[in-house]
Amino acid sequence: MRIKNRISALVTAFMVAATASIPVMSPQVATAATNYVNYAEALQKSLYLYDANMCGTGVDENSGLEWRTDCHVGDATYNYNGKILDLSGGFHDAGDHVKFGLPEAYSLFTLGFNYYYFKDAFTQTGTDDHLQRITDYGADYFKRCTVYNGTEVEAFAYTVGNGGEDHSYWGSPEAQEASEGTREAFFATASNPGTDCVSLAAAALAINYLNFGNEEDLQVAKDLFAFADKNTKAVATMGNNEGVGGSFYKSTNWADDYSLAATVLNIATGDESYKAKAESIIDPKQNVTIFGEADNGYHYSEYPYAWDGVYHAVHALRNDLQYSYQMTWGNENYDFATTIDNVVKKYPTTTKGFTFISEWASARYNASLQLMGLIYDQETGSDKYGTWAQGQMDYIFGNNEFGKCLMVGYNDISSSHPHHRAASSPAYGDSVENETKGGGQLDQSHILYGALCGGPTDANGSYQDTATDYVANEVTLDYNAAFVGALAGLYLKYGQDDQPIDESTLLEIRDLSGGGGNEDVTPPVITENNETAAVIQTLEVNVGDYVNIKADELVTWTIDSEDMVDTIDNGGDMYLFFRPIIAGTIKVTATDRAGNETTIDIVAKAVETDPPTVALYGDVDGDESIGKMADVVLLAKFFNGSISLNSSALANANCDNTGNSAGKVDSSDLSALVGYLLGTVSSLPVS
């Protein structure tokens, strides 16, 4: 089992004293004589890790890998306090299948951040549609995880799945669903505000809007930030103050995530109120008050960009915005480059010159340093970090002590045994005979194209290519996130002569050239909640049947005749659940945020049956259970004239045989039923 430790716990053993002034870096990695990387091909392949880790009911249509199919479909019908939520979608965190909100939001934000700065790299290599399909898929998931009460956010599902249980399972995600069923979910609420998770999800949605223009992404981002802003500020817990996902991904702070969301929303909307909220969090002229108190300022000045510290992205975007105290690219008080220099100065290098930050995912942290350095170079028109980043990336791709390329499926020296259940397990429908063997040198069933393995585990460059070594060979969403951006930056700087490959030459690649993404649907599409999900305009049901319909986006539901139905439940603004109680046509309308409407007719037909030979006294609603509140409500509505009851219901409603005229149902029957519900009447009928 792998526990994702926070950064500060991982790196303290490698700290060295920082000098008072940090000179311009003299990179220790010499540019390799051999060109180790075709940046266009590497960028292409780096995105496929996200296809491999897609989850939910849309995998078949959105994953570019043929060996991945729909999984964990039970997430689509999660019962949250009586509301039926669709928590399907999103991405498995790593080689396991939990959806951890903080690194997932970090990864999706970072992919958008990469595109925001290096858009030309994606358009020139033809990977822009692929990236959008990934970020749209994640955005759709975050929107489904957002629970509304009216127009305000009530809760946000930040984790789906149980880390401890999940890590004891070795098999494909499709097979896990067949044996496990619906999974646990954990929510940010007013009492557990999860400011870090909620804010980072808002930032991911907002930057996706900036890149691709989906208005719904922006609206939900604003709603999530409003939720984070109005509630007490605290990191998410699972009820035991252990952080997001228990001991998995425990966040040290919420302020960086909150500030990032406010900054991106400032850019997206032009609303200066977001700028004011962002400025209230970090001000180096006031000694970084909030950040410094939260984690001794480590992430602010001496740690790389990562899921538990997004300060560098905040400052990069603020430089662009020219905040009143912006971390300008050359500011003496805070030079964006100085932080990168601090990190490189602080940590050791391997014999091949690789900046080694942590035994856990050393390649991940190194790639994030490359990303920020390349952004600095692009924004300043300099070459301060380009040669250094190129040498570091050459190390990752094979110019290293152990002679391996850490990107799976890139070349003939690539790591081939990543710690990843789906890739090493038989496909869904096959025998999963190896699921309890724990990985190791098991034959890999599929090539996990583009996945960045964790990398060397010490400053000596120690590494072994085995799936049992989850420290060196784990692959995760957040490992690849900054790695994608570093490859994009290096492509623009050095790789414009590189050419992408013909992806049809890769094994088990699904052709999705015909589409993908979350384009707006106008008007909303309403489907029945079943496996075929047929689009409906008219739905015929019997009185007493339960109706469960679903819209394909967030909507407001209206029912024209609410007195004709009961048990109304608006499930997170996508599902509507109710039951017709009298015959007739019920018009249901779904209205999206742009005002587009879809109306369908629910035709409820009366079902007359002969009275039972022996009445089931008290069972007014016909569910063969007596004396419930639902029976009382129906009988009360009958007496006030809002509904009618069929003959079977009337026979069952005859709860008081005393005083009735020829067995007619009257107010004494209602009194008897209420008494039975309260326990003052021991049995029905009363005689």
Salt bridges, closest charged atoms under 4 A:
GLU41 OE2 - LYS45 NZ 2.75
ASP51 OD1 - HIS130 NE2 2.63
ASP51 OD2 - ARG133 NH1 2.98
ASP75 OD2 - LYS99 NZ 3.28
ASP75 OD2 - ARG183 NH2 2.85
ASP86 OD2 - ARG144 NE 3.83
ASP86 OD2 - LYS550 NZ 2.81
ASP93 OD2 - ARG2 NH2 3.77
ASP93 OD2 - LYS4 NZ 3.07
ASP96 OD2 - ARG2 NH2 3.12
ASP96 OD2 - LYS4 NZ 3.03
ASP96 OD2 - HIS167 NE2 2.51
ASP140 OD1 - LYS143 NZ 3.39
GLU152 OE1 - LYS230 NZ 3.37
GLU154 OE1 - LYS83 NZ 3.26
GLU174 OE2 - ARG68 NE 2.92
GLU216 OE1 - LYS143 NZ 3.14
ASP217 OD1 - LYS143 NZ 2.80
ASP223 OD2 - ARG593 NH2 3.35
ASP229 OD2 - LYS277 NZ 2.89
GLU272 OE1 - LYS275 NZ 3.93
ASP295 OD2 - HIS299 ND1 2.77
GLU302 OE1 - LYS346 NZ 3.22
ASP341 OD2 - LYS384 NZ 3.54
ASP377 OD2 - LYS493 NZ 3.38
ASP383 OD1 - LYS493 NZ 3.34
ASP465 OD2 - LYS404 NZ 3.51
GLU474 OE2 - ARG2 NE 1.97
ASP478 OD2 - ARG364 NH1 2.17
GLU508 OE1 - HIS446 ND1 3.04
GLU540 OE1 - LYS605 NZ 3.72
ASP566 OD2 - ARG579 NH2 3.22
ASP601 OD1 - LYS587 NZ 2.83
ASP621 OD2 - LYS628 NZ 3.38
ASP623 OD2 - LYS628 NZ 2.91
ASP631 OD2 - LYS628 NZ 3.07
